[in-house]
Amino acid sequence: MYRSEPAPLPEPLPHPVADSHTHLDLVDVFGAEEELPVPAPDAPGVKARLDEAEAAGVARVVQVGTDVESSRWSAALAAADPRVLAAAALHPNDAPRQADLDAALAEIDAIAALPRVAALGETGLDYFRTDESGRAAQQRSFRAHIDIAKQRDKTLVIHDRDAHEDVLAVLDADGAPDRVVLHCFSGDFAFAKECARRGFFMSFAGNVTFKNAQNLRDAASVAPAELVLVETDAPFMAPIPVRGHRNHPALTNYTARFLADYLDRDLESWCERLWANTEAAFGRW
C-alpha cells in the first residue's frame, strides 16, 4: 500500500507548527504487508515518530481516536507525553456498527472527562461509506458528541465526507460548541465561506497539495488566516512531494510550506499563525 522506503524528511520549519489530526496508533501498522499489533502508547516507535516530527518543526500533535479502544490509547499517549493532546470519539462509520451505541457513547464521555483529552473527535457524518441504513445511527452519534463537547467544554472535531449540508444543518439545529474543527477539510469555496461565517476552524491535510484538488486550494484561499490549521490524518494522504509514502506527523511540514507558498505568505509568520490557531482551537499543550 505504501512505498517501502521512508519518506525524505523536510528541512525544519522556521517556527514550529502542530499536526492538528493524526493517528499515531496506526502510523506503523496500517497497510503493512503482514498484520501487526497496534503498539503500546509508550512504545519506542511512537516516541521516535514524535521526536522525528519535533526535529522537522512539528512540535505538537493532536492524537485522534475513532472508537473506544483507540480513544483510550490516545488519552494514554497524551497523559504520557507533553507534546500530545488527545481527541476521543466514535468515527461516524463505526457508530452504526456498535452493538450498544449508548454504552459506547458513555465510554467516550468518560474518556472525554480526562484533563488532556482536548476534543471530541473524530465524529460527524460520512455518506460515502455509510448508506441510508446507517445514517440515523450516525446522526444520533454525532448529536451525542456535540452534546458531550458542550457539556465538557471540549473542541468538536468533525469528519465530513459527502455530507456538507447535513453537517451544518445538525450543528445549526443543535447549537455548535464554542470550538469546531472541520478535519481534513473536503469542501469547496462556498462551503469554506459557510464554515468561516460560523467561525469554524478548517484543517487542511496533505491532499490540498494533490493536482486534482483545486477545490481544496480554492477553499484555503477564502478561509480566514486565523481559522486555518494543518494536519496529516496520518498514516493517510502524504502530501506532494512524498505522496505514496506512509504519512506521519513530521510530514505536516510539507503541507504548511505548500500553503504558505500557494497563499503567498511569509513562511515564518505563516507558521506562527498556524501555531496560534492550533492553540486557539485546542488550548495550550
C-alpha positions as CSV (number, residue, x, y, z in Angstrom):
1,M,0.0,0.0,0.0
2,Y,2.8,2.4,0.8
3,R,6.3,2.7,-0.6
4,S,8.8,0.6,1.4
5,E,11.4,3.3,1.8
6,P,10.7,6.1,4.3
7,A,9.7,9.5,3.0
8,P,12.5,12.0,2.8
9,L,12.2,14.5,5.7
10,P,12.0,18.2,5.0
11,E,14.2,21.0,6.4
12,P,12.9,22.2,9.8
13,L,10.4,24.9,9.7
14,P,11.5,28.4,10.9
15,H,8.8,28.3,13.6
16,P,7.1,25.2,15.0
17,V,3.6,24.1,13.9
18,A,1.2,21.4,15.2
19,D,-0.3,18.4,13.4
20,S,-3.9,19.0,14.3
21,H,-5.1,15.5,13.5
22,T,-3.0,12.3,13.5
23,H,-3.4,8.6,14.2
24,L,-0.1,7.5,15.7
25,D,-1.5,4.2,16.7
26,L,-1.8,3.3,13.0
27,V,1.2,5.0,11.5
28,D,3.5,2.0,11.6
29,V,0.9,-0.8,11.3
30,F,-1.8,0.2,8.8
31,G,-1.2,-1.2,5.4
32,A,1.8,-3.3,6.5
33,E,2.5,-6.4,4.4
34,E,1.6,-8.6,7.4
35,E,-0.9,-7.8,10.2
36,L,0.9,-6.1,13.0
37,P,-0.5,-5.3,16.5
38,V,-1.1,-1.7,17.5
39,P,1.9,-0.6,19.5
40,A,1.5,0.5,23.1
41,P,1.3,4.2,23.7
42,D,4.7,4.1,25.4
43,A,6.4,2.0,22.7
44,P,9.8,3.4,21.5
45,G,8.5,3.6,17.9
46,V,5.7,6.0,18.9
47,K,8.2,8.3,20.7
48,A,10.5,8.1,17.7
49,R,7.8,9.4,15.5
50,L,7.2,12.4,17.9
51,D,10.9,13.1,18.1
52,E,11.1,13.0,14.3
53,A,8.2,15.4,14.0
54,E,9.7,17.8,16.5
55,A,13.0,17.8,14.6
56,A,11.1,18.8,11.5
57,G,9.4,21.7,13.3
58,V,6.1,19.9,14.0
59,A,6.4,20.2,17.8
60,R,2.9,19.2,18.9
61,V,0.2,16.8,17.7
62,V,-3.5,16.0,18.4
63,Q,-3.8,12.2,18.6
64,V,-7.3,11.3,17.5
65,G,-9.5,8.3,18.4
66,T,-12.0,6.6,16.2
67,D,-13.6,4.1,18.7
68,V,-13.4,3.4,22.4
69,E,-10.2,1.4,22.2
70,S,-8.3,4.0,20.1
71,S,-9.7,6.8,22.2
72,R,-8.3,5.2,25.3
73,W,-5.0,4.7,23.5
74,S,-5.0,8.4,22.6
75,A,-5.7,9.6,26.1
76,A,-2.9,7.4,27.5
77,L,-0.4,8.8,25.0
78,A,-1.4,12.4,25.8
79,A,-1.1,11.6,29.6
80,A,2.4,10.3,29.0
81,D,3.9,12.8,26.5
82,P,3.5,16.6,26.9
83,R,3.7,17.0,23.1
84,V,0.4,15.3,22.6
85,L,-3.2,16.2,23.2
86,A,-6.0,13.7,22.6
87,A,-9.4,13.5,21.0
88,A,-11.9,10.8,21.7
89,A,-14.9,9.7,19.7
90,L,-16.7,7.1,17.7
91,H,-16.0,7.6,14.0
92,P,-19.2,8.1,12.0
93,N,-18.6,4.9,10.1
94,D,-18.2,3.0,13.3
95,A,-21.3,4.4,15.0
96,P,-23.8,2.2,13.1
97,R,-21.7,-0.9,13.9
98,Q,-22.0,-0.6,17.6
99,A,-23.9,-3.4,19.4
100,D,-24.8,-0.9,22.1
101,L,-24.4,2.7,20.8
102,D,-25.4,4.2,24.1
103,A,-22.9,2.2,26.1
104,A,-20.1,3.2,23.7
105,L,-21.1,6.8,23.9
106,A,-21.0,6.6,27.7
107,E,-17.4,5.2,27.4
108,I,-16.4,8.2,25.2
109,D,-17.9,10.6,27.6
110,A,-15.8,9.1,30.4
111,I,-12.6,9.4,28.3
112,A,-13.5,13.0,27.4
113,A,-13.5,13.9,31.1
114,L,-9.8,13.3,31.3
115,P,-7.7,16.5,31.5
116,R,-5.5,16.0,28.4
117,V,-8.4,15.0,26.2
118,A,-9.0,18.3,24.5
119,A,-11.6,17.3,21.9
120,L,-14.5,15.1,20.9
121,G,-13.4,13.7,17.6
122,E,-13.5,12.5,15.1
123,T,-17.2,12.5,14.9
124,G,-19.6,13.7,12.2
125,L,-21.2,12.3,9.1
126,D,-19.9,10.2,6.2
127,Y,-22.3,9.5,3.4
128,F,-19.6,7.9,1.2
129,R,-19.0,4.7,3.2
130,T,-22.3,4.6,5.2
131,D,-25.6,4.1,3.2
132,E,-29.1,5.1,4.2
133,S,-29.5,2.2,6.6
134,G,-26.8,3.5,8.9
135,R,-27.3,7.2,8.7
136,A,-29.8,7.5,11.6
137,A,-27.2,6.0,14.0
138,Q,-24.6,8.3,12.5
139,Q,-26.7,11.3,13.2
140,R,-27.6,10.2,16.7
141,S,-23.9,9.6,17.5
142,F,-22.9,13.0,16.0
143,R,-25.6,14.8,18.1
144,A,-24.4,13.0,21.2
145,H,-20.8,14.0,20.6
146,I,-21.9,17.6,20.1
147,D,-23.7,17.5,23.5
148,I,-20.7,16.0,25.3
149,A,-18.4,18.6,23.8
150,K,-20.6,21.4,25.1
151,Q,-21.1,19.8,28.5
152,R,-17.4,19.3,29.0
153,D,-16.2,22.4,27.1
154,K,-14.2,20.4,24.6
155,T,-13.4,21.1,21.0
156,L,-15.5,19.3,18.4
157,V,-13.5,17.6,15.6
158,I,-15.7,16.8,12.6
159,H,-15.2,14.1,9.9
160,D,-17.4,15.2,7.0
161,R,-17.5,13.2,3.8
162,D,-20.2,13.9,1.2
163,A,-22.4,15.4,3.9
164,H,-21.6,19.1,4.0
165,E,-25.2,20.3,4.1
166,D,-26.3,17.9,6.8
167,V,-23.2,18.6,9.0
168,L,-24.1,22.3,9.0
169,A,-27.8,21.6,9.5
170,V,-27.1,19.4,12.6
171,L,-24.7,22.0,14.1
172,D,-27.1,24.8,13.4
173,A,-30.1,22.9,14.8
174,D,-28.3,21.6,18.0
175,G,-26.0,24.6,18.5
176,A,-22.3,24.2,17.9
177,P,-19.7,24.0,20.7
178,D,-17.5,27.1,21.1
179,R,-14.7,25.5,19.1
180,V,-15.3,23.4,16.0
181,V,-12.7,21.9,13.6
182,L,-13.6,20.6,10.2
183,H,-10.8,18.0,9.9
184,C,-9.3,17.1,6.5
185,F,-11.4,19.8,5.0
186,S,-13.1,18.5,2.0
187,G,-15.4,21.2,0.9
188,D,-15.2,23.8,-1.8
189,F,-15.1,27.7,-1.9
190,A,-18.8,28.1,-1.0
191,F,-18.6,25.6,1.9
192,A,-15.5,27.2,3.3
193,K,-17.3,30.6,3.3
194,E,-20.2,29.0,5.3
195,C,-17.7,27.5,7.8
196,A,-15.9,30.8,8.1
197,R,-19.2,32.6,8.7
198,R,-19.8,30.3,11.7
199,G,-16.2,30.7,13.0
200,F,-15.3,27.0,12.4
201,F,-11.6,26.1,12.0
202,M,-10.7,24.4,8.7
203,S,-7.8,21.9,8.9
204,F,-6.1,21.1,5.6
205,A,-4.3,17.7,5.1
206,G,-1.8,16.6,2.5
207,N,-4.5,16.2,-0.2
208,V,-4.6,20.0,-0.6
209,T,-1.3,19.5,-2.5
210,F,-2.7,17.0,-4.9
211,K,-3.0,18.1,-8.6
212,N,-6.7,17.2,-8.7
213,A,-7.6,19.2,-5.5
214,Q,-8.1,22.7,-6.9
215,N,-11.4,22.8,-4.9
216,L,-9.4,22.5,-1.7
217,R,-7.0,25.2,-2.7
218,D,-9.9,27.4,-3.6
219,A,-11.3,26.8,-0.1
220,A,-7.9,27.6,1.5
221,S,-7.8,30.8,-0.4
222,V,-11.1,32.0,1.1
223,A,-10.6,30.6,4.6
224,P,-9.6,33.4,7.0
225,A,-6.0,33.0,8.1
226,E,-7.0,32.8,11.7
227,L,-9.2,29.8,11.0
228,V,-6.7,27.6,9.1
229,L,-5.0,24.5,10.6
230,V,-2.8,21.8,9.1
231,E,-2.7,18.1,9.7
232,T,-1.6,14.8,8.4
233,D,-4.5,12.4,9.1
234,A,-1.6,10.0,9.2
235,P,-0.9,7.4,8.0
236,F,-3.1,8.5,5.1
237,M,-2.6,11.1,2.3
238,A,1.0,12.0,2.5
239,P,1.5,15.4,0.7
240,I,3.4,16.0,-2.5
241,P,6.4,15.6,-2.8
242,V,6.1,12.4,-0.7
243,R,2.8,11.1,-1.9
244,G,2.7,7.3,-1.8
245,H,4.7,7.1,1.3
246,R,3.4,6.3,4.8
247,N,2.3,9.6,6.3
248,H,3.4,10.7,9.8
249,P,3.4,13.9,11.8
250,A,6.8,15.2,10.5
251,L,5.3,15.5,7.0
252,T,2.9,18.2,8.2
253,N,5.9,20.4,7.4
254,Y,5.3,19.9,3.7
255,T,1.7,20.9,3.8
256,A,2.5,24.0,5.9
257,R,5.1,25.0,3.3
258,F,2.8,24.4,0.4
259,L,0.0,26.6,1.8
260,A,2.4,29.4,2.6
261,D,3.6,29.3,-1.0
262,Y,0.2,28.9,-2.5
263,L,-1.3,31.7,-0.4
264,D,1.8,33.9,-0.9
265,R,2.6,34.1,2.8
266,D,5.9,34.6,4.5
267,L,6.8,31.1,5.8
268,E,7.9,32.1,9.3
269,S,4.9,34.3,10.0
270,W,2.6,31.7,8.5
271,C,3.9,29.0,10.8
272,E,3.5,31.4,13.8
273,R,-0.1,31.9,12.6
274,L,-0.8,28.2,12.4
275,W,0.7,27.6,15.9
276,A,-1.5,30.3,17.4
277,N,-4.6,28.9,15.5
278,T,-4.0,25.4,16.9
279,E,-3.7,26.7,20.4
280,A,-6.9,28.7,19.9
281,A,-8.7,25.5,18.6
282,F,-7.4,23.1,21.2
283,G,-5.8,25.0,24.1
284,R,-2.2,25.0,25.1
285,W,-0.3,21.8,25.4
